[in-house]
Amino acid sequence: MPSLLLVEPSGDGWIVRGDFSDSPLTYSSGARAEQAARDLALRLAEAGEPVVLDIRLRDGGRAGRFLFPPHEAKTNRVALLRA
C-alpha cells in the first residue's frame, strides 16, 4: 500500500502531512508546500516506497493527485545487496 502525502491549506499557510509523521510540515505558500511534498515523494520513491501525493486547493477541492511508483533499479539493487 502506498504512503500518502497531502498538501492542504491551514490557517494562513499551507501544510504537508502524511503517514510518515504526527506533526505536519508548515509553509507560507502553496507553491513551497507542493515543491517540498514532491521532493519528499521522489526521495521516498527512490528508496523503494510507492507514494500518492494529493494536492488540495484553498477551497478544499482537489488540485491534483499524483502517483510516485517505487524506482525499480534501486529496489533491485537493494535486493541484490541482501542476497
C-alpha positions in Angstrom: 0.0 0.0 0.0 1.5 3.4 -1.0 2.3 6.1 1.5 0.0 9.2 1.4 1.2 12.8 1.3 -1.3 15.6 1.4 -0.8 19.3 0.7 -3.6 21.5 2.1 -4.3 25.0 3.4 -4.1 25.6 7.1 -4.9 28.9 8.6 -2.9 31.5 6.8 -0.3 29.0 5.5 0.0 25.5 3.9 0.9 22.1 5.4 2.3 18.9 4.1 1.3 15.9 6.1 1.3 12.2 5.6 1.7 8.7 7.0 5.3 9.4 8.0 4.9 11.8 10.9 2.5 13.0 13.6 3.3 16.7 13.0 2.8 18.3 9.6 5.4 20.5 7.8 4.3 24.1 7.5 4.9 26.6 4.7 4.0 30.1 3.9 2.9 29.4 0.3 1.1 26.6 -1.5 3.9 26.5 -4.1 6.6 25.9 -1.5 4.5 23.2 0.2 3.8 21.5 -3.1 7.5 21.5 -4.1 8.5 20.2 -0.7 5.9 17.4 -1.0 7.1 16.5 -4.5 10.7 16.4 -3.3 9.8 14.1 -0.4 7.7 11.9 -2.6 10.6 11.5 -5.1 13.0 10.6 -2.2 10.6 8.0 -0.9 10.1 6.5 -4.4 13.9 6.4 -4.9 14.0 4.4 -1.6 11.5 1.9 -3.0 8.4 3.3 -1.3 5.3 4.0 -3.6 3.7 7.4 -2.8 0.4 9.0 -3.6 0.6 12.8 -3.5 -2.8 14.6 -3.0 -2.8 18.4 -3.5 -5.8 20.5 -2.3 -6.9 23.9 -3.3 -7.7 26.6 -0.7 -11.4 25.8 -1.0 -10.8 22.2 -0.3 -11.2 20.9 -3.8 -8.6 18.6 -5.3 -5.9 20.3 -7.5 -4.2 17.1 -8.4 -3.4 13.5 -7.4 -0.1 12.0 -8.4 1.4 8.5 -8.1 5.2 8.2 -7.5 5.9 4.5 -8.1 9.0 2.9 -6.5 12.1 3.1 -8.6 12.8 -0.5 -9.7 16.5 0.0 -10.2 17.0 0.9 -6.5 14.7 -1.8 -5.3 16.5 -4.5 -7.4 19.9 -3.2 -6.2 18.8 -3.5 -2.6 17.5 -7.0 -3.2 20.9 -7.9 -4.8 22.8 -6.5 -1.9 20.8 -8.6 0.6 21.4 -11.8 -1.3 
